[in-house]
Amino acid sequence: MGELREGEGSSLKQIATTWLASLSSLYDAGLAERIERSEEVLPVSAEAKAKADRLPVLVLEYVEQHRPRLSSFFHAEIREKRERKRKPRAQDIYIGFAGSSLVANFATLPAKRSNTIIDHIKRLMWDLEQDRDAAGALDRQRKYEMIVKHQDKYDPHITEKQFGDVLEVVDELGEQGRKRDIAVIPRVTVPEIGNHVLELEQAA
């Protein structure tokens, strides 16, 4: 490893930074620090989790097993089992399921409260509202719903306090839904959600 050299620093991080800088002229301590700060500021993991929610795909797979014809009512990106690759523009409207009787979006509420995911769900509710308003009086027969999945009270991976917090979020979303005339439907399993879709689309 070369000649023995001694050094000291106020932290392991400082020692490692000095060592890396001495080993390579390509190492930029300032750049590394800026990247680290940006990762702390941006809620990357929570946002990625919201976008990578597999619930819509799981609902599609369940519905397909029971009534394959309904799969065409799901958004093309759900049918292709792809995540949304780009950040939507402000005017974009995303609808997960647009059937003959039901128009719905799907989202999963985590046990630990996440404002990023809550905002994501509110955005999906806004999309439903915009789609309904754009359809006008001709579309008043269809139900517009924000279907939210959360863990069951008896799930061993959720504490009593966390379950109480989840119910508070459901109530909060329900209040937002009442203001927009969008029903918020909480469910705890994919089959419950799938059967709900199948029931409302019986005539399709």
Secondary structure, DSSP 8 states (H G I E B T S, - for coil): --S------SSHHHHHHHHHHHH-TT--HHHHHHHHHHHHHS-HHHHHHHHT--HHHHHHHHHHHH-GGGGGGB-HHHHTT----S---TT----SEE-SSEEEEEEE--SS--HHHHHHHHHHHHHHHHHHHHHGGGGTTSEEEEEEE---TT-TTS-HHHHHHHHHHHHHHHHHHHHHT-EEEEESSHHHHHHHHHHHTTT-
